[in-house]
Amino acid sequence: MTLSIFAISFPTHIHGDFLQCLTSYQFSNTSTSFDKLIYTPNDASYVTVLNSTIRNPRYSTPSTPKPLVIVTPLDASQVQATIKCSKKYALQIRIRSGGHDLEGLSYVSGVPFVIIDLTNLRLITVDVEEETAWVQSGATIGEVYYRVSEKTGNLGFPAGVCHTVGVGGHFSGGGYGTLLRKYGILADNILDAQIVNVDGEILDRKAMGEHLFWAIRGGGGASFGVVLDWKIKLVNVPSIVTVFCVSRSLETAETKKLLHQWQYLADKFHEELLVFPRIRTVNSTTKDGSSKKTLQVTFSSLFLGDLDMLLELIQECFPGLGLKREDCTEMSWIESVLFFSGFPSGDSPNELLGRFPGMGGFFNFPSKTKSDYVKDPIPEHVLGRIWERLYDVEVGMIVIQMFPYGGRMKEISESEIPFPHRAGNLYHLAFYCTWKDDPVRHLNWIRDLYRYLTPYVSKNPRATYYNYRDLDIGINNNEGYTSYNQASIWGTKNFKSNFRKLVLVKTIVDPSNFFRNEQSFPSLSTRQ
């Protein structure tokens, strides 16, 4: 890939001037020359660096727009320099910490752009006595889990289950996982942060002010600047937790009724108990040895207690599951993190330091994800029609997940942070679609399912989770002015009434709308 894709709108000499601007800065606090941290399409390592954390091959094709420059800073001063030079030469910035963003917004743009890749900024400092940690945005949540477990077995933090997710996007957009019902989402547990703003200033919580600090905890950081570090509150976890994964055939009326019943119960379980189902198609073998596609639901669970207590609770609140002692395993908290990340039993926590997802799964194929919030149980006959639709796609290419709310989530106000999806939600519904070929068919399939669900999910607005980016619900203009009304089409779905306050914060801290992408907050003070 050469610079010719932008030749019409971006003169080559400006590209050279931009590089000269970057390298003109002197950095006395690093032994590595800044030019060794800058990659252009002419560099042999450019493609390797670009692809290193792309997790959706849908946005890694020959026709996908590529960055003019990738900057991999080692410290804050190099981030400051990149922002200043990008402003000077009117280059858009995309900020990448882990590359799990589902629509590629951290590494793709339709206009000339630069990637600030934070992969080298991954220092994690744990304070067991204070029960906090400072985490740089380029770390993965797996690295954070591991570093906390190095210090203590009785502290954790309520982030996601995929260990290769980057801290920057996960923390700033929300971050939910197996501790959601006990401690809320990750963004609920952020105590401080450091951000480089549009003027290249480094601001902590006190310096940035409470409005901006409010905005970056669930509103996404990329609209407001480059968040370098996060101070998070660690949470107490017991020495022993109990997990299970119980699979049932969804071909039987009994299992269909059980899954329907789960909708009425799961948000009311004890806050230390999480039970969430995943539905997918699997291949099974018939008596005559032939292969047959069947539907399967797997109920997975984390309980913050021992096995005997779990069995007693399940018998009391969800007896239809028929849980047996042999279905369950007691383990440490960090072992449960490995369990839900898909590692085999007995694997070392060191596995969480790996930054590349395992083979054979979601990240090896182009994909599309959509999500909803469910406030009233979906009727059983409607669920049945959804399951029937799964037969229309290849085995293993679709996963539907239902993640329960209740507990701590119903206690936090919708306006406490930008993430508004709290009381009144029974569960978060997500459906993932991947494909090896025929993308149009699969995209049409998942979009048709989304339309079909319209009467049965949240309304006015129909809500979705910001970290599960979905450009189908609305986008800003790549260039020029984006009105409040245009942006509110996608913005209110993600943030409900908090969207207006986020736009006001954006207008104050970035009035020229320098930090922008297809779903960033517009500034009310500019009509570019």
Secondary structure, DSSP 4 states (H G I P E B T S, - for coil): --GGGGTTTS-HHHHHHHHHHHHTS--TT-SS-GGGGEE-TTSTTHHHHHHTT---GGG-STTS---SEEE--SSHHHHHHHHHHHHHTT-EEEEESSS--TT-TTT--SSSEEEEE-TT---EEEETTTTEEEEETTSBHHHHHHHHHHH-SSEE----S-TT-BHHHHHHH----TTHHHH--GGGGEEEEEEE-TTS-EE-HHHH-HHHHHHTTTS-STTT-EEEEEEEE-EE--S-EEEEEEEEETTSHHHHHHHHHHHHHGGGS-TTEEEEEEEEEEEEE-TTS-EEEEEEEEEEEEESS-HHHHHHHHHHH-GGG---GGGEEEE-HHHHHHHHTTPPTT--GGGGG--SPPTTSGGGS-EEEEEEEESSPPPHHHHHHHHHHGGGS-TTSEEEEEEE--GGGGTS-TTSSS----TT--EEEEEEEE-SS-HHHHHHHHHHHHHHTGGGS--SSPP--TTS--GGG----SSS---HHHHHHHHHHHHTTHHHHHHHHHHHH-TT--S--TTSPPPTT---
